Amino acid sequence: MTDDAITWIHRQKSIATDKAFFIYFASGAAHAPLHIPKEWIDKFKGQFDQGWDKVGEETIARQKKRGVVPSDTILTSRPKEIEA
């Protein structure tokens, strides 16, 4: 991933040396082979068993209570591709 990002940067700089560019490089994303260790997964076992919708409702309620989001914030709906 890093080599690809560096190659991309070099390509951008060679095409237009005076133009700015943006690259988002998330090397710590939770995808193979960078999965979270089992001992971390075990620490959170059961905390999200109530499902996507309930976790979202609980989270937005806490955020409203703490003033993180405005009190009239509406929770976005769950994408149809994600099972309840």
Z-matrix of the N, CA and C atoms (Angstrom, degrees):
N
C 1 1.449
C 2 1.531 1 110.12
N 3 1.291 2 115.59 1 -42.84
C 4 1.458 3 119.22 2 -178.82
C 5 1.522 4 110.68 3 -64.97
N 6 1.321 5 116.54 4 -44.58
C 7 1.464 6 119.84 5 178.57
C 8 1.528 7 111.33 6 -60.08
N 9 1.333 8 116.82 7 -41.31
C 10 1.468 9 120.32 8 177.92
C 11 1.525 10 111.25 9 -63.12
N 12 1.326 11 116.72 10 -41.13
C 13 1.464 12 120.60 11 179.27
C 14 1.524 13 110.75 12 -64.26
N 15 1.328 14 116.97 13 -43.67
C 16 1.462 15 120.74 14 179.16
C 17 1.521 16 110.37 15 -63.12
N 18 1.318 17 117.18 16 -43.16
C 19 1.465 18 121.23 17 177.60
C 20 1.518 19 110.34 18 -59.99
N 21 1.323 20 117.21 19 -42.83
C 22 1.460 21 121.76 20 179.78
C 23 1.530 22 110.28 21 -62.51
N 24 1.334 23 116.88 22 -43.61
C 25 1.466 24 120.72 23 178.96
C 26 1.526 25 110.46 24 -61.41
N 27 1.315 26 116.75 25 -46.39
C 28 1.467 27 119.74 26 178.42
C 29 1.527 28 111.01 27 -59.43
N 30 1.324 29 116.19 28 -41.09
C 31 1.463 30 120.29 29 179.61
C 32 1.531 31 110.78 30 -63.31
N 33 1.320 32 116.89 31 -44.60
C 34 1.462 33 120.33 32 179.55
C 35 1.521 34 111.48 33 -61.34
N 36 1.326 35 116.43 34 -43.55
C 37 1.462 36 120.98 35 -178.94
C 38 1.529 37 111.75 36 -68.93
N 39 1.321 38 118.12 37 -29.04
C 40 1.461 39 119.97 38 179.58
C 41 1.522 40 112.05 39 -79.38
N 42 1.321 41 116.82 40 -27.69
C 43 1.468 42 121.17 41 -179.83
C 44 1.528 43 110.87 42 -75.71
N 45 1.310 44 116.45 43 -46.17
C 46 1.463 45 121.36 44 -177.11
C 47 1.531 46 108.06 45 -142.75
N 48 1.304 47 116.61 46 90.33
C 49 1.462 48 121.41 47 -172.85
C 50 1.523 49 114.13 48 -63.00
N 51 1.332 50 117.95 49 -24.54
C 52 1.460 51 120.33 50 -176.16
C 53 1.528 52 113.56 51 -101.34
N 54 1.327 53 117.92 52 1.64
C 55 1.462 54 120.66 53 -178.42
C 56 1.525 55 111.39 54 -96.73
N 57 1.315 56 114.51 55 138.87
C 58 1.461 57 119.74 56 175.20
C 59 1.526 58 109.50 57 -75.16
N 60 1.305 59 116.31 58 158.07
C 61 1.461 60 120.84 59 176.42
C 62 1.514 61 108.49 60 -146.25
N 63 1.316 62 115.55 61 166.35
C 64 1.462 63 121.80 62 178.70
C 65 1.508 64 108.28 63 -126.27
N 66 1.314 65 115.66 64 135.07
C 67 1.456 66 120.28 65 172.86
C 68 1.528 67 107.64 66 -131.89
N 69 1.294 68 116.35 67 129.65
C 70 1.462 69 121.68 68 176.36
C 71 1.517 70 106.69 69 -103.99
N 72 1.301 71 116.35 70 114.07
C 73 1.454 72 121.48 71 -176.78
C 74 1.523 73 109.20 72 -118.93
N 75 1.314 74 116.59 73 105.96
C 76 1.469 75 121.73 74 -176.58
C 77 1.516 76 109.72 75 -109.15
N 78 1.314 77 115.53 76 78.80
C 79 1.466 78 119.30 77 -176.31
C 80 1.522 79 113.19 78 -69.97
N 81 1.319 80 117.65 79 -19.05
C 82 1.454 81 120.32 80 -178.02
C 83 1.509 82 114.05 81 -95.36
N 84 1.313 83 117.96 82 15.19
C 85 1.459 84 120.54 83 179.74
C 86 1.527 85 109.93 84 -60.10
N 87 1.320 86 116.68 85 151.08
C 88 1.465 87 121.17 86 -175.09
C 89 1.523 88 112.09 87 -86.08
N 90 1.297 89 115.73 88 63.14
C 91 1.458 90 121.70 89 177.47
C 92 1.522 91 108.14 90 -127.23
N 93 1.321 92 115.71 91 154.61
C 94 1.459 93 120.69 92 -178.66
C 95 1.518 94 109.68 93 -53.64
N 96 1.281 95 119.13 94 139.72
C 97 1.462 96 127.08 95 3.09
C 98 1.532 97 113.05 96 -93.37
N 99 1.312 98 117.58 97 25.83
C 100 1.462 99 121.11 98 -174.19
C 101 1.525 100 112.74 99 -103.05
N 102 1.295 101 118.70 100 31.64
C 103 1.457 102 121.89 101 -178.42
C 104 1.522 103 111.08 102 -62.15
N 105 1.310 104 114.95 103 154.27
C 106 1.456 105 121.24 104 178.27
C 107 1.528 106 108.75 105 -68.14
N 108 1.330 107 117.04 106 137.73
C 109 1.469 108 119.72 107 179.20
C 110 1.533 109 111.55 108 -61.10
N 111 1.315 110 115.93 109 148.49
C 112 1.458 111 122.05 110 -177.59
C 113 1.531 112 112.18 111 -54.69
N 114 1.334 113 118.05 112 -38.64
C 115 1.462 114 119.87 113 -179.05
C 116 1.530 115 112.01 114 -63.09
N 117 1.325 116 117.99 115 -29.50
C 118 1.469 117 120.82 116 175.42
C 119 1.520 118 110.27 117 -74.48
N 120 1.313 119 116.53 118 -42.00
C 121 1.469 120 120.56 119 178.02
C 122 1.523 121 109.65 120 -59.57
N 123 1.319 122 116.53 121 -43.93
C 124 1.466 123 121.53 122 -179.22
C 125 1.530 124 112.02 123 -60.96
N 126 1.348 125 117.88 124 -34.00
C 127 1.465 126 121.58 125 -179.11
C 128 1.530 127 111.99 126 -62.22
N 129 1.328 128 117.17 127 -27.67
C 130 1.457 129 121.09 128 -175.76
C 131 1.525 130 112.95 129 -107.08
N 132 1.327 131 116.72 130 8.35
C 133 1.462 132 121.70 131 -178.20
C 134 1.528 133 110.55 132 -54.79
N 135 1.322 134 115.96 133 128.34
C 136 1.450 135 122.18 134 176.62
C 137 1.520 136 115.41 135 88.57
N 138 1.333 137 118.42 136 -14.14
C 139 1.462 138 120.75 137 -175.60
C 140 1.531 139 113.54 138 -71.81
N 141 1.315 140 117.40 139 -17.13
C 142 1.463 141 120.00 140 -177.37
C 143 1.528 142 111.94 141 -123.93
N 144 1.342 143 115.71 142 18.53
C 145 1.459 144 120.39 143 -177.09
C 146 1.525 145 113.20 144 -66.55
N 147 1.321 146 118.13 145 -16.62
C 148 1.460 147 120.78 146 -179.25
C 149 1.528 148 112.36 147 -73.09
N 150 1.331 149 118.06 148 -9.55
C 151 1.456 150 121.09 149 174.21
C 152 1.517 151 114.15 150 96.14
N 153 1.328 152 114.36 151 165.42
C 154 1.466 153 124.22 152 -175.77
C 155 1.521 154 112.24 153 -54.01
N 156 1.321 155 116.78 154 -51.51
C 157 1.469 156 120.74 155 -174.46
C 158 1.525 157 111.46 156 -62.58
N 159 1.313 158 117.92 157 -47.38
C 160 1.466 159 121.94 158 -177.86
C 161 1.530 160 110.91 159 -66.87
N 162 1.317 161 117.39 160 -41.84
C 163 1.466 162 120.76 161 177.84
C 164 1.525 163 109.59 162 -60.54
N 165 1.325 164 117.07 163 -42.19
C 166 1.466 165 120.92 164 178.26
C 167 1.517 166 112.10 165 -62.19
N 168 1.325 167 116.42 166 -43.93
C 169 1.476 168 120.77 167 179.15
C 170 1.525 169 111.13 168 -63.32
N 171 1.336 170 116.04 169 -43.23
C 172 1.468 171 120.14 170 179.53
C 173 1.532 172 110.96 171 -65.17
N 174 1.312 173 116.25 172 -41.14
C 175 1.465 174 121.22 173 -178.85
C 176 1.521 175 111.35 174 -65.06
N 177 1.335 176 117.54 175 -48.17
C 178 1.465 177 120.34 176 -178.44
C 179 1.528 178 110.87 177 -65.66
N 180 1.326 179 117.22 178 -34.72
C 181 1.468 180 120.59 179 177.54
C 182 1.530 181 110.30 180 -63.68
N 183 1.342 182 117.16 181 -43.62
C 184 1.472 183 120.59 182 177.64
C 185 1.526 184 110.72 183 -63.89
N 186 1.322 185 117.13 184 -41.69
C 187 1.459 186 120.83 185 -179.06
C 188 1.528 187 111.08 186 -64.62
N 189 1.323 188 116.84 187 -40.23
C 190 1.472 189 120.47 188 177.26
C 191 1.524 190 110.40 189 -64.22
N 192 1.331 191 116.70 190 -45.00
C 193 1.460 192 121.78 191 -178.10
C 194 1.530 193 111.12 192 -61.56
N 195 1.315 194 116.55 193 -36.67
C 196 1.470 195 121.47 194 -178.51
C 197 1.526 196 112.74 195 -87.04
N 198 1.327 197 116.87 196 -5.57
C 199 1.459 198 120.14 197 -179.86
C 200 1.518 199 114.44 198 79.39
N 201 1.314 200 116.32 199 16.13
C 202 1.467 201 120.68 200 179.26
C 203 1.524 202 110.08 201 -70.06
N 204 1.328 203 116.03 202 -37.72
C 205 1.462 204 122.29 203 177.12
C 206 1.529 205 107.85 204 -125.89
N 207 1.330 206 117.92 205 155.57
C 208 1.468 207 119.72 206 177.49
C 209 1.527 208 111.55 207 -59.56
N 210 1.329 209 116.17 208 150.70
C 211 1.462 210 121.19 209 -176.06
C 212 1.527 211 112.90 210 -65.08
N 213 1.338 212 117.89 211 -19.51
C 214 1.467 213 120.15 212 179.33
C 215 1.532 214 112.55 213 -96.43
N 216 1.348 215 116.74 214 12.80
C 217 1.462 216 120.71 215 178.68
C 218 1.522 217 110.09 216 -63.44
N 219 1.315 218 115.81 217 135.36
C 220 1.465 219 121.79 218 179.61
C 221 1.521 220 108.55 219 -105.65
N 222 1.317 221 115.18 220 130.26
C 223 1.461 222 121.19 221 178.62
C 224 1.528 223 109.21 222 -67.82
N 225 1.323 224 116.89 223 131.86
C 226 1.464 225 119.64 224 177.21
C 227 1.518 226 109.35 225 -68.44
N 228 1.300 227 116.07 226 152.75
C 229 1.465 228 119.72 227 -178.45
C 230 1.536 229 110.21 228 -77.60
N 231 1.300 230 114.64 229 155.13
C 232 1.462 231 121.34 230 178.69
C 233 1.519 232 109.40 231 -69.89
N 234 1.354 233 117.41 232 132.49
C 235 1.460 234 119.43 233 175.86
C 236 1.519 235 111.45 234 -58.86
N 237 1.305 236 117.71 235 140.80
C 238 1.472 237 121.44 236 -177.11
C 239 1.526 238 111.93 237 -61.97
N 240 1.335 239 116.98 238 -21.05
C 241 1.462 240 121.09 239 -179.24
C 242 1.539 241 111.51 240 -74.99
N 243 1.319 242 117.83 241 -14.78
C 244 1.455 243 121.20 242 -178.11
C 245 1.526 244 108.78 243 -104.13
N 246 1.327 245 115.97 244 121.06
C 247 1.449 246 120.49 245 -179.53
C 248 1.521 247 110.90 246 -65.52
N 249 1.321 248 116.11 247 147.77
C 250 1.473 249 120.66 248 178.58
C 251 1.508 250 110.98 249 -66.50
